[in-house]
């Protein structure tokens, strides 16, 4: 109790309730550093999860294809083997092909996915994001096509209108020689995935039509898989890889969109380092403030030593001062961050403009590890800051002070 009372006295100075101005600045520096780190980390976590969900919802969670990228035969048996894993929710056959899509004079490129509509709904969310039309398996199999909103605007095509697909790599004989395979398809649905680049490129046709364009019989190019937990996709993909051995390559979402997620991780790490410097700068301010405090209180410290107070007790007083500032600043910053983040999660009052979309709120994901690690680091830095000023008390000559 003696150490805490003396520490509070030095913190307050001549004031009865609040700390001195310099000590308040030290507390404020810790508050701003902790608050900024927790808020930015939660926002970056939110963007990371949001991007992951959009990618998984549009391009599946795990993909399986032949090691040499050749067509997969007897794929139904392979799907049964994959689904036998209890951690797998669903698996769907896919044929993907780059095509030229055209309506009247409007022309664009597209990557068309040949799908089984019912099975695909178990794997991705893209078909649950239809904003125009109500596509069915029968309509898709009957020469239908589903396109993204951006592609719809590029072609000036909507549901009920016909577009032409052309496969440059596939040819068929005709009286005029070998010509690219073409087919007229009816737009039966328009989707918005939440990823403008996906809406601009990807389209969905029936598995039978994609096999026609690729010149395949009952074969596919890949299998898309959904697991019970997207955060554990990497481990699940490795287990499937062991099950299928080297004949197939199994990739999870972090691999086929590696550039995107590596960029997010790098940005988060850089932001964390930059904001962590705020806490370090605040610690420098604390250290300078404590050195000044030792100089001002050298007479009192000398008297305490002369009364029998040990050097460890004097050092403990200054360590308590740093602990009080660090813990108080950390708690205030943590509470303010929780209030702001919780309010954003509930009320979505912070919005951003996303090109091609209406206003959306900033995504937030609160992770317990962040709210443990950041405060812990802030308190440790605050305690380390007190070591140098506390060590200066050892140089105070008690006899010299008494004589003066």
C-alpha positions as CSV (number, residue, x, y, z in Angstrom):
1,X,0.0,0.0,0.0
2,X,2.9,2.4,0.8
3,X,4.3,2.0,-2.7
4,X,0.9,2.6,-4.4
5,X,0.1,5.6,-2.2
6,X,3.4,7.3,-3.0
7,X,3.1,6.4,-6.7
8,X,-0.4,8.1,-6.8
9,X,1.0,11.1,-5.0
10,X,3.8,11.6,-7.5
11,X,1.3,11.1,-10.4
12,X,-1.2,13.7,-9.0
13,X,1.4,16.2,-8.0
14,X,-0.3,19.1,-6.2
15,X,-3.7,18.1,-7.6
16,X,-6.3,16.2,-5.5
17,X,-8.0,14.2,-8.2
18,X,-6.4,14.2,-11.7
19,X,-2.8,13.5,-12.7
20,X,-0.4,16.3,-13.6
21,X,-0.5,17.6,-17.2
22,X,2.6,15.7,-18.3
23,X,1.3,12.4,-16.8
24,X,-2.1,13.0,-18.5
25,X,-0.2,13.3,-21.8
26,X,1.5,10.0,-21.1
27,X,-1.8,8.3,-20.4
28,X,-3.3,9.9,-23.5
29,X,-0.5,8.6,-25.7
30,X,-1.1,5.0,-24.5
31,X,-4.9,5.4,-25.0
32,X,-4.5,6.6,-28.6
33,X,-1.9,3.9,-29.4
34,X,-4.0,1.0,-28.0
35,X,-7.3,2.4,-29.4
36,X,-5.8,2.9,-32.9
37,X,-4.2,-0.6,-33.0
38,X,-7.4,-2.4,-31.9
39,X,-9.6,-0.5,-34.2
40,X,-7.4,-0.9,-37.3
41,X,-6.7,-4.6,-36.5
42,X,-10.5,-5.2,-36.2
43,X,-11.2,-3.4,-39.4
44,X,-8.4,-5.2,-41.3
45,X,-9.8,-8.5,-39.9
46,X,-13.2,-7.5,-41.1
47,X,-12.0,-6.8,-44.6
48,X,-10.0,-10.1,-44.6
49,X,-13.1,-12.1,-43.6
50,X,-15.3,-10.2,-46.0
51,X,-13.0,-10.7,-49.0
52,X,-12.6,-14.4,-48.0
53,X,-16.4,-14.9,-47.9
54,X,-16.8,-13.2,-51.2
55,X,-14.1,-15.2,-52.9
56,X,-15.4,-18.5,-51.4
57,X,-19.0,-17.5,-52.3
58,X,-18.0,-16.9,-55.9
59,X,-15.2,-19.3,-56.7
60,X,-15.7,-22.1,-54.1
61,X,-13.6,-22.9,-51.1
62,X,-11.5,-25.8,-52.4
63,X,-10.7,-26.9,-56.0
64,X,-9.5,-30.3,-57.3
65,X,-8.1,-30.8,-60.8
66,X,-5.7,-33.2,-62.5
67,X,-2.0,-32.6,-61.9
68,X,-1.5,-32.3,-65.7
69,X,-4.8,-30.3,-66.1
70,X,-6.3,-33.0,-68.3
71,X,-10.1,-33.7,-68.1
72,X,-11.3,-35.8,-65.2
73,X,-13.1,-39.0,-66.1
74,X,-15.4,-41.0,-63.9
75,X,-15.9,-37.8,-61.8
76,X,-19.0,-39.1,-60.0
77,X,-16.9,-41.8,-58.3
78,X,-14.3,-39.1,-57.3
79,X,-17.0,-36.9,-55.9
80,X,-18.3,-39.8,-53.8
81,X,-14.8,-40.3,-52.4
82,X,-14.5,-36.7,-51.5
83,X,-17.9,-36.4,-49.9
84,X,-17.1,-39.4,-47.7
85,X,-15.0,-37.0,-45.6
86,X,-17.2,-35.9,-42.7
87,X,-15.8,-32.3,-42.9
88,X,-17.0,-31.9,-46.5
89,X,-20.5,-30.4,-47.0
90,X,-20.7,-30.7,-50.8
91,X,-18.8,-31.2,-54.0
92,X,-19.8,-30.1,-57.6
93,X,-18.5,-30.9,-61.1
94,X,-17.2,-27.9,-63.1
95,X,-16.1,-27.3,-66.7
96,X,-14.5,-23.9,-67.1
97,X,-13.6,-22.4,-70.5
98,X,-12.7,-18.9,-71.8
99,X,-15.3,-17.7,-74.3
100,X,-16.3,-14.7,-76.4
101,X,-19.7,-13.4,-75.5
102,X,-21.7,-11.1,-77.8
103,X,-25.0,-9.4,-78.1
104,X,-25.6,-7.4,-81.3
105,X,-22.5,-5.1,-81.6
106,X,-21.5,-5.4,-78.0
107,X,-18.6,-7.8,-77.4
108,X,-16.7,-9.0,-74.3
109,X,-14.7,-11.9,-73.0
110,X,-16.0,-14.3,-70.3
111,X,-14.9,-17.3,-68.3
112,X,-17.9,-19.6,-68.5
113,X,-18.4,-22.3,-65.8
114,X,-20.4,-25.3,-66.8
115,X,-22.3,-26.4,-63.7
116,X,-24.9,-28.7,-62.3
117,X,-27.2,-26.0,-60.8
118,X,-28.5,-28.0,-57.9
119,X,-25.0,-29.3,-56.8
120,X,-23.4,-25.9,-57.3
121,X,-25.8,-24.3,-54.8
122,X,-24.3,-26.6,-52.1
123,X,-20.8,-25.3,-52.9
124,X,-21.0,-21.6,-53.6
125,X,-23.2,-18.7,-52.7
126,X,-23.1,-17.0,-56.1
127,X,-26.4,-18.5,-57.2
128,X,-28.1,-17.2,-54.1
129,X,-27.1,-13.7,-55.1
130,X,-29.3,-13.5,-58.2
131,X,-30.9,-10.0,-58.4
132,X,-32.8,-10.4,-61.7
133,X,-34.5,-13.6,-62.8
134,X,-35.1,-16.9,-61.1
135,X,-32.9,-19.5,-62.8
136,X,-33.8,-23.2,-62.5
137,X,-31.9,-26.3,-63.5
138,X,-34.3,-27.0,-66.3
139,X,-33.9,-23.5,-67.7
140,X,-30.1,-23.6,-67.5
141,X,-29.9,-27.0,-69.1
142,X,-32.2,-25.7,-71.9
143,X,-29.5,-23.4,-73.3
144,X,-29.7,-20.8,-70.5
145,X,-26.9,-18.6,-69.1
146,X,-26.4,-16.6,-65.9
147,X,-24.2,-13.5,-66.1
148,X,-22.9,-10.9,-63.7
149,X,-24.4,-7.4,-63.4
150,X,-21.3,-5.7,-64.9
151,X,-21.2,-8.1,-67.8
152,X,-24.9,-7.4,-68.3
153,X,-24.3,-3.7,-68.5
154,X,-21.4,-4.2,-70.9
155,X,-23.6,-6.3,-73.2
156,X,-26.7,-4.2,-72.6
157,X,-28.5,-7.6,-72.0
158,X,-31.1,-8.5,-69.4
159,X,-33.1,-11.6,-68.5
160,X,-35.1,-13.0,-71.5
161,X,-32.7,-11.7,-74.1
162,X,-30.4,-13.9,-76.2
163,X,-26.6,-13.7,-76.4
164,X,-24.1,-15.6,-78.4
165,X,-21.2,-17.6,-77.0
166,X,-18.1,-18.4,-79.1
167,X,-15.3,-20.8,-78.1
168,X,-12.1,-19.8,-79.9
169,X,-10.3,-22.9,-78.9
170,X,-13.0,-25.4,-80.0
171,X,-13.7,-26.0,-83.7
172,X,-16.2,-27.9,-85.7
173,X,-16.2,-28.9,-89.4
174,X,-18.5,-27.0,-91.8
175,X,-18.7,-26.6,-95.6
176,X,-16.5,-23.5,-95.2
177,X,-13.9,-25.4,-93.2
178,X,-13.2,-25.5,-89.4
179,X,-15.1,-22.8,-87.6
180,X,-15.3,-21.9,-83.9
181,X,-18.1,-23.4,-82.0
182,X,-20.9,-20.9,-81.3
183,X,-24.3,-21.2,-79.6
184,X,-27.1,-18.8,-78.8
185,X,-28.1,-18.8,-75.1
186,X,-30.9,-17.1,-73.2
187,X,-30.1,-15.0,-70.2
188,X,-32.1,-16.5,-67.3
189,X,-30.4,-14.7,-64.4
190,X,-28.1,-11.8,-63.3
191,X,-26.1,-11.9,-60.1
192,X,-24.1,-9.5,-58.0
193,X,-21.3,-11.3,-56.2
194,X,-19.9,-8.3,-54.3
195,X,-16.7,-8.5,-56.4
196,X,-16.9,-6.2,-59.5
197,X,-14.1,-8.0,-61.3
198,X,-16.0,-11.3,-60.9
199,X,-19.3,-9.8,-62.2
200,X,-17.5,-8.5,-65.2
201,X,-15.9,-11.8,-66.2
202,X,-17.7,-14.9,-65.0
203,X,-20.8,-16.5,-66.4
204,X,-22.5,-19.8,-65.8
205,X,-23.9,-22.3,-68.3
206,X,-25.0,-25.9,-68.2
207,X,-22.5,-28.7,-67.8
208,X,-23.6,-30.2,-71.0
209,X,-23.1,-27.0,-73.0
210,X,-19.6,-26.4,-71.5
211,X,-18.7,-30.0,-72.5
212,X,-19.9,-29.2,-76.0
213,X,-17.6,-26.2,-76.3
214,X,-14.6,-28.1,-74.9
215,X,-15.2,-31.1,-77.1
216,X,-15.6,-33.4,-74.0
217,X,-18.0,-36.3,-73.5
218,X,-18.8,-37.2,-69.9
219,X,-15.7,-35.4,-68.5
220,X,-15.1,-32.3,-66.4
221,X,-12.1,-30.0,-65.8
222,X,-12.3,-29.6,-62.0
223,X,-14.4,-30.3,-58.8
224,X,-15.3,-27.5,-56.4
225,X,-15.7,-28.4,-52.7
226,X,-17.2,-26.8,-49.6
227,X,-16.2,-27.7,-46.1
228,X,-17.8,-27.1,-42.7
229,X,-15.2,-24.5,-41.7
230,X,-13.6,-22.1,-44.2
231,X,-11.0,-21.0,-41.7
232,X,-9.6,-24.6,-41.7
233,X,-9.7,-25.0,-45.5
234,X,-5.9,-25.4,-45.8
235,X,-5.8,-28.4,-43.4
236,X,-8.9,-30.0,-45.0
237,X,-7.3,-29.5,-48.5
238,X,-4.1,-31.2,-47.3
239,X,-6.1,-34.2,-46.1
240,X,-8.0,-34.5,-49.4
241,X,-4.6,-34.2,-51.2
242,X,-3.3,-37.2,-49.2
243,X,-6.5,-39.1,-50.0
244,X,-6.2,-38.5,-53.7
245,X,-2.4,-38.7,-53.9
246,X,-0.3,-37.1,-56.6
247,X,-2.7,-37.7,-59.5
248,X,-4.7,-34.6,-58.5
249,X,-3.9,-31.2,-57.2
250,X,-6.0,-29.8,-54.3
251,X,-6.0,-26.0,-53.7
252,X,-7.9,-24.0,-51.1
253,X,-9.1,-20.4,-51.5
254,X,-5.8,-19.0,-50.0
255,X,-3.9,-20.6,-52.9
256,X,-5.9,-19.7,-56.0
257,X,-6.3,-16.1,-54.7
258,X,-2.9,-15.9,-53.0
259,X,-2.0,-12.5,-54.4
260,X,-5.1,-10.9,-52.9
261,X,-4.8,-12.4,-49.4
262,X,-1.0,-11.9,-49.2
263,X,-1.6,-8.2,-50.0
264,X,-4.1,-8.0,-47.2
265,X,-1.8,-9.7,-44.7
266,X,1.1,-7.4,-45.7
267,X,-1.0,-4.3,-45.4
268,X,-2.2,-5.4,-42.0
269,X,1.4,-6.1,-40.8
270,X,2.6,-2.7,-42.0
271,X,-0.4,-0.9,-40.4
272,X,0.3,-2.8,-37.1
273,X,4.0,-1.8,-37.1
274,X,3.2,1.9,-37.9
275,X,0.6,2.2,-35.2
276,X,2.7,0.3,-32.7
277,X,5.2,3.1,-33.1
278,X,2.6,5.4,-31.5
279,X,2.9,3.4,-28.3
280,X,6.7,3.4,-28.4
281,X,6.7,7.2,-28.9
282,X,4.3,7.6,-26.0
283,X,6.8,5.4,-23.9
284,X,9.6,7.9,-24.8
285,X,7.4,10.7,-23.5
286,X,6.8,8.7,-20.3
287,X,10.5,8.0,-19.9
288,X,11.4,11.7,-20.2
289,X,8.6,12.6,-17.8
290,X,9.9,10.1,-15.2
291,X,13.4,11.3,-15.5
292,X,12.1,14.8,-14.8
293,X,10.1,13.4,-11.9
294,X,13.2,11.8,-10.4
295,X,15.0,15.1,-10.6
296,X,12.2,17.0,-9.0
297,X,11.7,14.4,-6.2
298,X,15.4,13.7,-5.5
299,X,15.2,15.4,-2.1
300,X,12.1,13.4,-1.1
301,X,13.8,10.2,-2.4
302,X,16.9,11.0,-0.4
303,X,14.9,11.6,2.8
304,X,13.1,8.3,2.2
305,X,16.4,6.5,1.9
306,X,17.7,8.1,5.1
307,X,14.6,6.9,6.9
308,X,15.4,3.3,6.0
309,X,13.6,2.9,2.7
310,X,15.5,0.4,0.5
311,X,16.6,1.0,-3.0
312,X,14.2,-1.7,-4.2
313,X,11.3,0.0,-2.6
314,X,12.1,3.3,-4.3
315,X,12.4,1.6,-7.7
316,X,9.2,-0.2,-7.0
317,X,7.4,3.1,-6.6
318,X,8.4,4.2,-10.1
319,X,7.6,0.9,-11.5
320,X,4.1,1.3,-10.0
321,X,3.9,4.7,-11.6
322,X,4.6,3.2,-15.0
323,X,2.2,0.3,-14.4
324,X,-0.6,2.7,-13.3
325,X,-0.2,4.8,-16.4
326,X,0.2,1.8,-18.7
327,X,-2.8,-0.1,-17.3
328,X,-5.0,3.0,-17.1
329,X,-4.2,4.1,-20.6
330,X,-4.6,0.5,-22.0
331,X,-8.0,0.0,-20.3
332,X,-9.3,3.3,-21.5
333,X,-8.1,2.6,-25.0
334,X,-9.5,-0.9,-24.9
335,X,-12.9,0.3,-23.7
336,X,-13.2,3.1,-26.2
337,X,-12.2,0.6,-29.0
338,X,-14.9,-1.9,-27.9
339,X,-17.5,0.8,-27.8
340,X,-16.7,2.1,-31.3
341,X,-16.4,-1.4,-32.8
342,X,-19.6,-2.7,-31.1
343,X,-21.5,0.4,-32.3
344,X,-20.3,-0.1,-35.8
345,X,-21.3,-3.8,-35.8
346,X,-24.8,-2.9,-34.5
347,X,-25.6,0.4,-36.3
348,X,-23.2,0.4,-39.3
349,X,-22.8,4.2,-39.1
350,X,-19.3,4.1,-40.8
351,X,-19.9,3.6,-44.5
352,X,-17.6,3.5,-47.6
353,X,-18.1,4.0,-51.3
354,X,-17.4,0.9,-53.3
355,X,-17.3,1.5,-57.1
356,X,-20.3,-0.2,-58.7
357,X,-22.2,-0.8,-55.5
358,X,-24.4,1.2,-53.1
359,X,-22.9,2.4,-49.8
360,X,-21.6,-0.4,-47.6
361,X,-20.5,-0.3,-44.0
362,X,-17.0,-0.9,-42.9
363,X,-16.7,-4.6,-41.9
364,X,-15.6,-5.3,-38.3
365,X,-14.3,-8.6,-36.9
366,X,-13.3,-8.6,-33.2
367,X,-10.7,-11.3,-32.5
368,X,-9.9,-12.1,-28.8
369,X,-6.2,-12.6,-29.5
370,X,-5.9,-9.0,-30.7
371,X,-7.6,-7.7,-27.5
372,X,-5.2,-9.8,-25.4
373,X,-1.9,-9.2,-27.3
374,X,-2.2,-5.4,-27.9
375,X,-3.0,-4.5,-24.3
376,X,-0.3,-6.9,-23.0
377,X,2.3,-5.3,-25.3
378,X,1.3,-1.8,-24.2
379,X,1.6,-2.6,-20.5
380,X,4.9,-4.3,-21.0
381,X,6.3,-1.3,-22.9
382,X,5.0,1.0,-20.1
383,X,6.8,-1.1,-17.5
384,X,10.1,-1.2,-19.4
385,X,9.9,2.5,-19.8
386,X,10.2,3.0,-16.0
387,X,13.4,0.9,-15.7
388,X,15.8,3.7,-16.8
389,X,14.3,6.5,-14.6
390,X,14.0,4.0,-11.6
391,X,17.7,3.2,-12.1
392,X,18.6,6.8,-11.8
393,X,17.4,6.8,-8.2
394,X,20.3,4.6,-7.3
395,X,22.7,7.5,-8.1
396,X,21.0,9.8,-5.6
397,X,23.5,10.5,-2.7
398,X,21.5,10.5,0.6
399,X,24.3,12.1,2.6
400,X,24.8,14.9,0.2
401,X,21.1,15.7,0.1
402,X,20.9,15.8,4.0
403,X,23.9,18.1,4.1
404,X,22.3,20.5,1.6
